[in-house]
Structures are given as structure tokens and as C-alpha cells.
Amino acid sequence: MKPKLNDEARAKESAAILKRLREETEPQIGANTEKMLLNVQKHFTAGDADQNDRIEVVGTRIGRLAGLGFFLFLVASLVVTYLLP
């Protein structure tokens, strides 16, 4: 028989059990989808730039969106050139 645990120890044990259960039952595909999407949003909204420097934030956003647009243009041109004769 286990000795009686105080409330703090029981809460820690319960949290550990719930965490382990969540990890075991979490679907493997898409497990980090929400985190990944939030990181993409943070990247394109210049979350890592100095928020006090408005010009840097706007320039970073423009540069990243222009890079994405250029990438999409390249993919489209490759598809049209090589996959659609």
C-alpha cells in the first residue's frame, strides 16, 4: 500500500500521467501542425524582427512575401515548361 501523498505530489503525478497519455494517443501525422503553422505565420509577419523598428518589420515582410511569390512563379513556370507540353 502506498503512503498518502500530499496534494502537490499528487498533482505532479497526475500531470505526468496526463502528459504521457497525451503523447501516446496523439496522432503521429499532424502532431505538430498547429505549431508549424504558427511558426510560418510568425515568419511571414516578421515576428523575429525588431518590433520597435517599423521600417525593418515592413521591409522584412515585403522581402519574405516577394521571395514566396518568386518561388511560386518558378514552380508554375517549371510546371508549364516541362509537365504541360
Biotite code that builds the C-alpha atoms (Angstrom):
import biotite.structure as struc

atoms = struc.array([
    struc.Atom([0.000, 0.000, 0.000], chain_id="A", res_id=1, res_name="MET", atom_name="CA", element="C"),
    struc.Atom([1.335, 3.435, -0.998], chain_id="A", res_id=2, res_name="LYS", atom_name="CA", element="C"),
    struc.Atom([1.811, 6.031, 1.677], chain_id="A", res_id=3, res_name="PRO", atom_name="CA", element="C"),
    struc.Atom([-0.546, 9.002, 1.423], chain_id="A", res_id=4, res_name="LYS", atom_name="CA", element="C"),
    struc.Atom([0.872, 11.700, -0.784], chain_id="A", res_id=5, res_name="LEU", atom_name="CA", element="C"),
    struc.Atom([0.316, 15.360, -0.208], chain_id="A", res_id=6, res_name="ASN", atom_name="CA", element="C"),
    struc.Atom([-1.710, 17.390, -2.703], chain_id="A", res_id=7, res_name="ASP", atom_name="CA", element="C"),
    struc.Atom([1.306, 18.832, -4.525], chain_id="A", res_id=8, res_name="GLU", atom_name="CA", element="C"),
    struc.Atom([2.857, 15.422, -5.154], chain_id="A", res_id=9, res_name="ALA", atom_name="CA", element="C"),
    struc.Atom([-0.486, 14.030, -6.324], chain_id="A", res_id=10, res_name="ARG", atom_name="CA", element="C"),
    struc.Atom([-0.925, 16.958, -8.710], chain_id="A", res_id=11, res_name="ALA", atom_name="CA", element="C"),
    struc.Atom([2.563, 16.400, -10.179], chain_id="A", res_id=12, res_name="LYS", atom_name="CA", element="C"),
    struc.Atom([1.905, 12.696, -10.592], chain_id="A", res_id=13, res_name="GLU", atom_name="CA", element="C"),
    struc.Atom([-1.440, 13.375, -12.261], chain_id="A", res_id=14, res_name="SER", atom_name="CA", element="C"),
    struc.Atom([0.110, 15.911, -14.631], chain_id="A", res_id=15, res_name="ALA", atom_name="CA", element="C"),
    struc.Atom([2.846, 13.423, -15.574], chain_id="A", res_id=16, res_name="ALA", atom_name="CA", element="C"),
    struc.Atom([0.294, 10.692, -16.255], chain_id="A", res_id=17, res_name="ILE", atom_name="CA", element="C"),
    struc.Atom([-1.831, 13.018, -18.393], chain_id="A", res_id=18, res_name="LEU", atom_name="CA", element="C"),
    struc.Atom([1.221, 14.197, -20.346], chain_id="A", res_id=19, res_name="LYS", atom_name="CA", element="C"),
    struc.Atom([2.328, 10.638, -21.033], chain_id="A", res_id=20, res_name="ARG", atom_name="CA", element="C"),
    struc.Atom([-1.198, 9.674, -22.069], chain_id="A", res_id=21, res_name="LEU", atom_name="CA", element="C"),
    struc.Atom([-1.444, 12.681, -24.408], chain_id="A", res_id=22, res_name="ARG", atom_name="CA", element="C"),
    struc.Atom([1.898, 11.791, -26.038], chain_id="A", res_id=23, res_name="GLU", atom_name="CA", element="C"),
    struc.Atom([0.861, 8.175, -26.546], chain_id="A", res_id=24, res_name="GLU", atom_name="CA", element="C"),
    struc.Atom([-2.552, 8.929, -28.011], chain_id="A", res_id=25, res_name="THR", atom_name="CA", element="C"),
    struc.Atom([-1.632, 11.976, -30.106], chain_id="A", res_id=26, res_name="GLU", atom_name="CA", element="C"),
    struc.Atom([-1.836, 11.176, -33.804], chain_id="A", res_id=27, res_name="PRO", atom_name="CA", element="C"),
    struc.Atom([1.584, 10.946, -35.417], chain_id="A", res_id=28, res_name="GLN", atom_name="CA", element="C"),
    struc.Atom([0.550, 12.707, -38.600], chain_id="A", res_id=29, res_name="ILE", atom_name="CA", element="C"),
    struc.Atom([-0.150, 16.335, -37.859], chain_id="A", res_id=30, res_name="GLY", atom_name="CA", element="C"),
    struc.Atom([1.078, 16.180, -34.305], chain_id="A", res_id=31, res_name="ALA", atom_name="CA", element="C"),
    struc.Atom([2.882, 19.484, -34.642], chain_id="A", res_id=32, res_name="ASN", atom_name="CA", element="C"),
    struc.Atom([0.744, 21.026, -37.375], chain_id="A", res_id=33, res_name="THR", atom_name="CA", element="C"),
    struc.Atom([-0.541, 23.855, -35.232], chain_id="A", res_id=34, res_name="GLU", atom_name="CA", element="C"),
    struc.Atom([2.962, 24.724, -34.056], chain_id="A", res_id=35, res_name="LYS", atom_name="CA", element="C"),
    struc.Atom([4.278, 24.592, -37.618], chain_id="A", res_id=36, res_name="MET", atom_name="CA", element="C"),
    struc.Atom([1.526, 26.884, -38.902], chain_id="A", res_id=37, res_name="LEU", atom_name="CA", element="C"),
    struc.Atom([2.136, 29.357, -36.116], chain_id="A", res_id=38, res_name="LEU", atom_name="CA", element="C"),
    struc.Atom([5.848, 29.382, -36.953], chain_id="A", res_id=39, res_name="ASN", atom_name="CA", element="C"),
    struc.Atom([5.061, 30.074, -40.621], chain_id="A", res_id=40, res_name="VAL", atom_name="CA", element="C"),
    struc.Atom([2.752, 32.901, -39.605], chain_id="A", res_id=41, res_name="GLN", atom_name="CA", element="C"),
    struc.Atom([5.434, 34.309, -37.307], chain_id="A", res_id=42, res_name="LYS", atom_name="CA", element="C"),
    struc.Atom([7.994, 34.075, -40.121], chain_id="A", res_id=43, res_name="HIS", atom_name="CA", element="C"),
    struc.Atom([5.906, 35.932, -42.703], chain_id="A", res_id=44, res_name="PHE", atom_name="CA", element="C"),
    struc.Atom([4.719, 38.590, -40.257], chain_id="A", res_id=45, res_name="THR", atom_name="CA", element="C"),
    struc.Atom([8.351, 39.279, -39.269], chain_id="A", res_id=46, res_name="ALA", atom_name="CA", element="C"),
    struc.Atom([7.905, 38.141, -35.684], chain_id="A", res_id=47, res_name="GLY", atom_name="CA", element="C"),
    struc.Atom([11.649, 37.739, -35.325], chain_id="A", res_id=48, res_name="ASP", atom_name="CA", element="C"),
    struc.Atom([12.457, 41.304, -36.454], chain_id="A", res_id=49, res_name="ALA", atom_name="CA", element="C"),
    struc.Atom([12.891, 44.196, -34.043], chain_id="A", res_id=50, res_name="ASP", atom_name="CA", element="C"),
    struc.Atom([9.304, 45.312, -33.418], chain_id="A", res_id=51, res_name="GLN", atom_name="CA", element="C"),
    struc.Atom([10.446, 48.795, -32.371], chain_id="A", res_id=52, res_name="ASN", atom_name="CA", element="C"),
    struc.Atom([11.896, 49.446, -35.856], chain_id="A", res_id=53, res_name="ASP", atom_name="CA", element="C"),
    struc.Atom([8.847, 49.753, -38.112], chain_id="A", res_id=54, res_name="ARG", atom_name="CA", element="C"),
    struc.Atom([10.913, 50.043, -41.319], chain_id="A", res_id=55, res_name="ILE", atom_name="CA", element="C"),
    struc.Atom([12.724, 46.779, -40.573], chain_id="A", res_id=56, res_name="GLU", atom_name="CA", element="C"),
    struc.Atom([9.443, 44.982, -39.910], chain_id="A", res_id=57, res_name="VAL", atom_name="CA", element="C"),
    struc.Atom([7.821, 46.235, -43.134], chain_id="A", res_id=58, res_name="VAL", atom_name="CA", element="C"),
    struc.Atom([10.959, 45.534, -45.180], chain_id="A", res_id=59, res_name="GLY", atom_name="CA", element="C"),
    struc.Atom([11.229, 42.021, -43.777], chain_id="A", res_id=60, res_name="THR", atom_name="CA", element="C"),
    struc.Atom([7.581, 41.311, -44.582], chain_id="A", res_id=61, res_name="ARG", atom_name="CA", element="C"),
    struc.Atom([7.949, 42.628, -48.123], chain_id="A", res_id=62, res_name="ILE", atom_name="CA", element="C"),
    struc.Atom([11.123, 40.628, -48.714], chain_id="A", res_id=63, res_name="GLY", atom_name="CA", element="C"),
    struc.Atom([9.673, 37.379, -47.426], chain_id="A", res_id=64, res_name="ARG", atom_name="CA", element="C"),
    struc.Atom([6.439, 37.753, -49.368], chain_id="A", res_id=65, res_name="LEU", atom_name="CA", element="C"),
    struc.Atom([8.384, 38.657, -52.526], chain_id="A", res_id=66, res_name="ALA", atom_name="CA", element="C"),
    struc.Atom([10.530, 35.549, -52.039], chain_id="A", res_id=67, res_name="GLY", atom_name="CA", element="C"),
    struc.Atom([7.433, 33.398, -51.694], chain_id="A", res_id=68, res_name="LEU", atom_name="CA", element="C"),
    struc.Atom([5.919, 34.975, -54.809], chain_id="A", res_id=69, res_name="GLY", atom_name="CA", element="C"),
    struc.Atom([9.099, 34.351, -56.798], chain_id="A", res_id=70, res_name="PHE", atom_name="CA", element="C"),
    struc.Atom([9.204, 30.734, -55.630], chain_id="A", res_id=71, res_name="PHE", atom_name="CA", element="C"),
    struc.Atom([5.600, 30.200, -56.723], chain_id="A", res_id=72, res_name="LEU", atom_name="CA", element="C"),
    struc.Atom([6.380, 31.824, -60.092], chain_id="A", res_id=73, res_name="PHE", atom_name="CA", element="C"),
    struc.Atom([9.334, 29.460, -60.597], chain_id="A", res_id=74, res_name="LEU", atom_name="CA", element="C"),
    struc.Atom([7.248, 26.405, -59.720], chain_id="A", res_id=75, res_name="VAL", atom_name="CA", element="C"),
    struc.Atom([4.486, 27.497, -62.100], chain_id="A", res_id=76, res_name="ALA", atom_name="CA", element="C"),
    struc.Atom([6.934, 28.167, -64.931], chain_id="A", res_id=77, res_name="SER", atom_name="CA", element="C"),
    struc.Atom([8.593, 24.762, -64.456], chain_id="A", res_id=78, res_name="LEU", atom_name="CA", element="C"),
    struc.Atom([5.213, 23.038, -64.499], chain_id="A", res_id=79, res_name="VAL", atom_name="CA", element="C"),
    struc.Atom([4.167, 24.852, -67.669], chain_id="A", res_id=80, res_name="VAL", atom_name="CA", element="C"),
    struc.Atom([7.512, 24.234, -69.382], chain_id="A", res_id=81, res_name="THR", atom_name="CA", element="C"),
    struc.Atom([8.107, 20.571, -68.523], chain_id="A", res_id=82, res_name="TYR", atom_name="CA", element="C"),
    struc.Atom([4.830, 18.976, -67.453], chain_id="A", res_id=83, res_name="LEU", atom_name="CA", element="C"),
    struc.Atom([2.396, 20.620, -69.857], chain_id="A", res_id=84, res_name="LEU", atom_name="CA", element="C"),
    struc.Atom([3.857, 20.226, -73.358], chain_id="A", res_id=85, res_name="PRO", atom_name="CA", element="C"),
])
